[in-house]
């Protein structure tokens, strides 16, 4: 197996890092990519006011999700947890011990490659891994790499070196990006969820009122709450909610906000969900206390209200989007169904459900509720009483 190792401060991780990593992954035909945020970089101090180690780890994981490599990419926290300065030789030795039979490649930008001979234990680094050096800009050409490559080959005859220039790579330094963020810009250089987490936590001097976010900022902040596999679903739910709102004369803006936030706590486990219920005094029945799938709608509504300051109509649509209830409002129906039929959904009967939803909202809702009851019964799972009440009310 060929494994790429990509280290750096990632302060913050931006699209330049992402596009370079993906390009090298494809060109070298790597099987896995390990991204390793520095704990204490030996060549420079982290700037004053930098995020904590855990915050940089969270940002890097969101950026890794954006590579599109899925389970083939992993963010390691070994340097963040290891005391002292983060030396690449130590990190490669650790990774080599984990993967003794595999081929390691160390990814680095042109600036790092040109100083590699001055790093601690370069001979160890070059014995443990091949070097994949990439140019970040059009100026980083083969001519720039040639002298250093020749020097390394002469000094370390067994070295394996691969150099390339990546045309069109996003060209911005982390220093410049931090400055732009502090001035209210920089969004275009970041994966949406990374930018959202920066806004959510007020990193890099950003000052954001989460209770008065414009939609352009609410969307990335909402995405920062999600597991990467859920992002297409939430964005699909947003688009479906807009279409349904237009079809049935509902408030499209409220539909978008509810759709973006409806799964904001979905990634939490049962213990974390119950802790939020205690924090926000959310009443639970016996089935809800032990069913993870039922809790995220209630805790999501609480986060939408307390963190984002959304109104009661939107909160109610989020609260009921999993079970439904008798006498639902138009917005509640729209979010329930948008969640059910958004474009990435693929299950038997979904096309029929989509057709009915755009013919008659109540008939679509009834069909969706009946499909839920049928599925739960087939699985031998209990059906929430609110779902049964909603179905029966529509049936008259």
LUMROTI-957157 format. One line per 10 residues: number of its first residue (from 0); for each residue x, y, z of C-alpha. Coordinates in nm, 3 decimals. Layout:
NUM) X,Y,Z ~ ...
This chain:
0) 0.000,0.000,0.000 ~ 0.124,0.352,-0.083 ~ 0.057,0.604,0.191 ~ 0.097,0.979,0.168 ~ 0.191,1.179,0.479 ~ 0.107,1.550,0.468 ~ 0.216,1.763,0.765 ~ 0.185,2.131,0.841 ~ 0.048,2.381,1.086 ~ -0.274,2.411,0.884
10) -0.341,2.742,1.050 ~ -0.594,2.747,0.890 ~ -0.618,2.462,0.637 ~ -0.721,2.620,0.307 ~ -0.805,2.523,-0.050 ~ -0.437,2.538,-0.148 ~ -0.367,2.254,0.095 ~ -0.669,2.059,-0.025 ~ -0.608,2.088,-0.399 ~ -0.239,2.007,-0.365
20) -0.304,1.701,-0.151 ~ -0.567,1.570,-0.390 ~ -0.345,1.627,-0.695 ~ -0.047,1.445,-0.543 ~ -0.276,1.164,-0.423 ~ -0.397,1.107,-0.779 ~ -0.063,1.150,-0.957 ~ 0.122,0.913,-0.724 ~ -0.173,0.673,-0.717 ~ -0.170,0.666,-0.338
30) -0.396,0.431,-0.146 ~ -0.423,0.642,0.170 ~ -0.347,0.995,0.281 ~ -0.253,1.078,0.640 ~ -0.277,1.448,0.730 ~ -0.076,1.544,1.037 ~ -0.124,1.890,1.195 ~ 0.189,2.015,1.375 ~ 0.186,2.038,1.751 ~ 0.483,2.272,1.802
40) 0.653,2.341,1.467 ~ 1.032,2.345,1.513 ~ 1.100,2.616,1.254 ~ 0.855,2.881,1.379 ~ 0.624,2.971,1.664 ~ 0.251,2.961,1.609 ~ 0.125,3.321,1.584 ~ -0.028,3.476,1.895 ~ -0.400,3.410,1.911 ~ -0.385,3.092,1.702
50) -0.658,2.835,1.763 ~ -0.598,2.565,2.022 ~ -0.467,2.225,1.917 ~ -0.818,2.081,1.933 ~ -0.956,2.364,1.720 ~ -0.687,2.318,1.454 ~ -0.757,1.946,1.461 ~ -1.130,2.009,1.403 ~ -1.056,2.254,1.118 ~ -0.817,2.007,0.954
60) -1.070,1.725,0.975 ~ -1.330,1.941,0.802 ~ -1.076,2.028,0.533 ~ -0.988,1.659,0.491 ~ -1.355,1.583,0.435 ~ -1.348,1.831,0.147 ~ -1.075,1.640,-0.041 ~ -1.338,1.398,-0.169 ~ -1.118,1.102,-0.070 ~ -1.367,0.967,0.183
70) -1.229,0.690,0.405 ~ -0.894,0.700,0.221 ~ -0.795,1.017,0.408 ~ -0.736,1.035,0.783 ~ -0.623,1.318,1.012 ~ -0.377,1.203,1.278 ~ -0.344,1.388,1.607 ~ -0.016,1.225,1.709 ~ 0.192,1.546,1.682 ~ -0.073,1.750,1.863
80) -0.066,1.504,2.154 ~ 0.311,1.448,2.160 ~ 0.499,1.681,2.399 ~ 0.781,1.895,2.267 ~ 0.853,2.010,1.916 ~ 0.707,1.823,1.620 ~ 0.992,1.674,1.421 ~ 0.910,1.503,1.094 ~ 1.169,1.228,1.152 ~ 0.989,1.127,1.474
90) 0.650,1.135,1.305 ~ 0.764,0.920,1.012 ~ 0.924,0.670,1.250 ~ 0.593,0.644,1.436 ~ 0.395,0.597,1.115 ~ 0.649,0.346,0.978 ~ 0.602,0.141,1.296 ~ 0.228,0.141,1.231 ~ 0.269,0.046,0.864 ~ 0.602,-0.142,0.843
100) 0.524,-0.314,0.512 ~ 0.388,-0.008,0.331 ~ 0.549,0.257,0.112 ~ 0.547,0.608,0.263 ~ 0.555,0.935,0.070 ~ 0.605,1.268,0.246 ~ 0.411,1.553,0.080 ~ 0.549,1.907,0.102 ~ 0.539,2.242,-0.072 ~ 0.829,2.396,-0.261
110) 0.940,2.613,0.034 ~ 0.976,2.310,0.260 ~ 1.148,2.104,-0.009 ~ 1.415,2.368,-0.065 ~ 1.512,2.361,0.305 ~ 1.482,1.983,0.361 ~ 1.858,1.933,0.394 ~ 1.854,2.162,0.700 ~ 1.582,1.972,0.885 ~ 1.654,1.753,1.184
120) 1.773,1.407,1.069 ~ 1.716,1.445,0.693 ~ 1.882,1.108,0.636 ~ 1.620,0.943,0.857 ~ 1.339,1.121,0.675 ~ 1.470,1.015,0.333 ~ 1.525,0.656,0.444 ~ 1.169,0.623,0.575 ~ 0.976,0.799,0.299 ~ 0.990,0.920,-0.056
130) 0.951,1.294,-0.108 ~ 0.661,1.432,-0.312 ~ 0.725,1.806,-0.351 ~ 0.475,2.028,-0.527 ~ 0.490,2.383,-0.654 ~ 0.216,2.601,-0.512 ~ 0.233,2.864,-0.788 ~ 0.320,2.884,-1.156 ~ 0.659,3.023,-1.051 ~ 0.744,2.697,-0.876
140) 0.872,2.520,-1.188 ~ 1.102,2.230,-1.263 ~ 1.394,2.472,-1.281 ~ 1.336,2.571,-0.919 ~ 1.334,2.210,-0.801 ~ 1.628,2.082,-1.007 ~ 1.921,2.207,-0.800 ~ 1.778,2.086,-0.469 ~ 1.681,1.751,-0.616 ~ 2.032,1.699,-0.753
150) 2.185,1.795,-0.418 ~ 1.966,1.551,-0.227 ~ 2.036,1.267,-0.470 ~ 2.409,1.330,-0.440 ~ 2.401,1.345,-0.058 ~ 2.148,1.066,-0.007 ~ 2.183,0.825,-0.303 ~ 1.887,0.612,-0.197 ~ 1.646,0.906,-0.180 ~ 1.318,0.882,-0.373
160) 1.203,1.223,-0.497 ~ 0.902,1.320,-0.706 ~ 0.848,1.686,-0.793 ~ 0.559,1.852,-0.975 ~ 0.394,2.186,-1.034 ~ 0.018,2.198,-0.983 ~ -0.132,2.449,-1.231 ~ -0.417,2.655,-1.093 ~ -0.352,2.567,-0.729 ~ -0.504,2.820,-0.488
170) -0.219,3.058,-0.409 ~ -0.242,3.218,-0.067 ~ -0.025,3.200,0.242 ~ -0.178,3.118,0.577 ~ -0.044,3.450,0.708 ~ -0.227,3.645,0.438 ~ -0.541,3.440,0.487 ~ -0.547,3.505,0.862 ~ -0.523,3.876,0.789 ~ -0.810,3.860,0.541
180) -1.026,3.670,0.790 ~ -0.964,3.934,1.056 ~ -1.075,4.197,0.804 ~ -1.397,4.013,0.722 ~ -1.283,3.837,0.402 ~ -1.110,3.514,0.308 ~ -1.416,3.291,0.264 ~ -1.330,3.206,-0.096 ~ -1.002,3.043,0.007 ~ -1.161,2.795,0.248
190) -1.382,2.490,0.232 ~ -1.731,2.606,0.337 ~ -1.742,2.398,0.656 ~ -1.393,2.520,0.758 ~ -1.504,2.881,0.712 ~ -1.821,2.801,0.904 ~ -1.632,2.664,1.204 ~ -1.405,2.971,1.204 ~ -1.713,3.195,1.218 ~ -1.887,2.972,1.470
200) -1.595,2.989,1.714 ~ -1.474,3.341,1.636 ~ -1.128,3.227,1.525 ~ -0.862,3.446,1.360 ~ -1.022,3.767,1.479 ~ -1.357,3.705,1.312 ~ -1.649,3.869,1.489 ~ -1.982,3.712,1.404 ~ -2.322,3.742,1.569 ~ -2.458,3.390,1.522
210) -2.811,3.509,1.599 ~ -2.810,3.752,1.306 ~ -2.627,3.566,1.031 ~ -2.699,3.642,0.666 ~ -2.776,3.329,0.470 ~ -2.432,3.343,0.303 ~ -2.275,3.286,0.645 ~ -2.545,3.067,0.798 ~ -2.490,2.800,0.534 ~ -2.116,2.738,0.604
220) -2.172,2.762,0.980 ~ -2.450,2.504,0.955 ~ -2.227,2.277,0.747 ~ -1.953,2.297,1.010 ~ -2.183,2.107,1.249 ~ -2.212,1.808,1.016 ~ -2.034,1.487,0.941 ~ -1.908,1.522,0.583 ~ -2.131,1.238,0.462 ~ -2.437,1.437,0.570
230) -2.350,1.760,0.387 ~ -2.500,1.654,0.049 ~ -2.820,1.551,0.229 ~ -2.857,1.884,0.408 ~ -2.787,2.087,0.094 ~ -3.031,1.866,-0.096 ~ -3.294,1.921,0.173 ~ -3.241,2.297,0.142 ~ -3.301,2.288,-0.233 ~ -3.605,2.061,-0.198
240) -3.749,2.287,0.073 ~ -3.713,2.590,-0.157 ~ -3.898,2.409,-0.436 ~ -4.179,2.291,-0.207 ~ -4.212,2.636,-0.052 ~ -4.246,2.787,-0.398 ~ -4.502,2.526,-0.500 ~ -4.721,2.580,-0.192 ~ -4.669,2.950,-0.116 ~ -4.466,2.911,0.203
250) -4.185,3.139,0.322 ~ -3.882,3.021,0.123 ~ -3.633,3.196,0.353 ~ -3.768,3.018,0.661 ~ -3.772,2.690,0.471 ~ -3.404,2.734,0.383 ~ -3.300,2.814,0.739 ~ -3.495,2.518,0.881 ~ -3.348,2.284,0.619 ~ -2.990,2.400,0.684
260) -3.024,2.350,1.060 ~ -3.252,2.046,1.077 ~ -2.965,1.797,1.126 ~ -2.723,2.024,1.315 ~ -2.693,1.778,1.606 ~ -2.720,1.457,1.403 ~ -2.355,1.363,1.452 ~ -2.389,1.348,1.834 ~ -2.417,1.014,2.011 ~ -2.692,0.916,2.255
270) -2.509,1.037,2.564 ~ -2.434,1.374,2.403 ~ -2.793,1.409,2.284 ~ -2.930,1.337,2.632 ~ -2.686,1.589,2.781 ~ -2.824,1.857,2.549 ~ -3.177,1.760,2.647 ~ -3.085,1.819,3.011 ~ -2.915,2.149,2.927 ~ -3.221,2.284,2.744
280) -3.486,2.116,2.962 ~ -3.626,1.917,2.671 ~ -3.903,1.681,2.784 ~ -3.870,1.323,2.656 ~ -4.099,1.025,2.654 ~ -3.980,0.669,2.720 ~ -3.920,0.588,2.352 ~ -3.725,0.908,2.288 ~ -3.492,0.850,2.584 ~ -3.356,0.534,2.426
290) -3.387,0.608,2.051 ~ -3.101,0.814,1.911 ~ -3.277,0.882,1.581 ~ -3.561,1.065,1.758 ~ -3.345,1.298,1.966 ~ -3.163,1.503,1.704 ~ -3.480,1.682,1.593 ~ -3.546,1.811,1.945 ~ -3.186,1.904,2.025 ~ -3.147,2.055,1.678
300) -3.448,2.278,1.741 ~ -3.295,2.386,2.074 ~ -2.962,2.475,1.909 ~ -3.146,2.662,1.633 ~ -3.329,2.867,1.895 ~ -3.054,2.923,2.153 ~ -2.746,2.952,1.929 ~ -2.891,3.092,1.607 ~ -3.191,3.279,1.744 ~ -3.439,3.149,1.486
310) -3.809,3.205,1.538 ~ -4.063,2.962,1.677 ~ -4.203,2.861,1.337 ~ -3.862,2.745,1.216 ~ -3.784,2.573,1.546 ~ -4.114,2.387,1.529 ~ -4.037,2.266,1.175 ~ -3.702,2.129,1.295 ~ -3.860,1.978,1.611 ~ -4.116,1.776,1.413
320) -3.915,1.684,1.103 ~ -3.856,1.325,1.218 ~ -4.189,1.217,1.363 ~ -4.443,1.467,1.231 ~ -4.754,1.536,1.441 ~ -5.126,1.593,1.399 ~ -5.217,1.936,1.263 ~ -4.880,2.026,1.110 ~ -4.821,2.376,0.970 ~ -4.727,2.417,0.602
330) -4.362,2.481,0.694 ~ -4.351,2.172,0.916 ~ -4.490,1.961,0.632 ~ -4.240,2.105,0.386 ~ -3.936,2.031,0.604 ~ -4.064,1.683,0.690 ~ -4.104,1.601,0.321 ~ -3.794,1.784,0.193 ~ -3.589,1.573,0.434 ~ -3.764,1.262,0.299
340) -3.741,1.320,-0.078 ~ -3.429,1.533,-0.135 ~ -3.229,1.428,-0.444 ~ -2.977,1.199,-0.272 ~ -3.252,0.981,-0.122 ~ -3.275,0.645,-0.296 ~ -3.520,0.389,-0.160 ~ -3.811,0.189,-0.303 ~ -4.107,0.418,-0.360 ~ -3.920,0.749,-0.339
350) -4.007,0.849,-0.699 ~ -4.378,0.793,-0.636 ~ -4.352,0.993,-0.313 ~ -4.179,1.281,-0.496 ~ -4.455,1.288,-0.757 ~ -4.735,1.290,-0.500 ~ -4.566,1.562,-0.292 ~ -4.581,1.804,-0.584 ~ -4.939,1.710,-0.670 ~ -5.083,1.759,-0.322
360) -4.888,1.839,-0.005 ~ -5.120,1.657,0.234 ~ -5.138,1.346,0.018 ~ -4.760,1.348,0.000 ~ -4.737,1.384,0.377 ~ -4.981,1.099,0.435 ~ -4.790,0.873,0.198 ~ -4.460,0.961,0.368 ~ -4.604,0.886,0.713 ~ -4.752,0.556,0.594
370) -4.416,0.455,0.442 ~ -4.244,0.535,0.772 ~ -4.493,0.326,0.971 ~ -4.459,0.039,0.725 ~ -4.078,0.050,0.742 ~ -4.069,0.061,1.121 ~ -4.313,-0.229,1.147 ~ -4.109,-0.433,0.900 ~ -3.798,-0.374,1.112 ~ -3.984,-0.463,1.430
380) -3.925,-0.116,1.573 ~ -4.181,0.084,1.770 ~ -4.346,0.377,1.593 ~ -4.359,0.709,1.777 ~ -4.710,0.804,1.883 ~ -4.682,1.144,1.709 ~ -4.627,0.971,1.374 ~ -4.936,0.754,1.423 ~ -5.141,1.055,1.530 ~ -5.028,1.253,1.227
390) -5.119,0.968,0.993 ~ -5.459,0.911,1.153 ~ -5.545,1.282,1.148 ~ -5.474,1.299,0.774 ~ -5.679,0.986,0.712 ~ -5.970,1.140,0.904
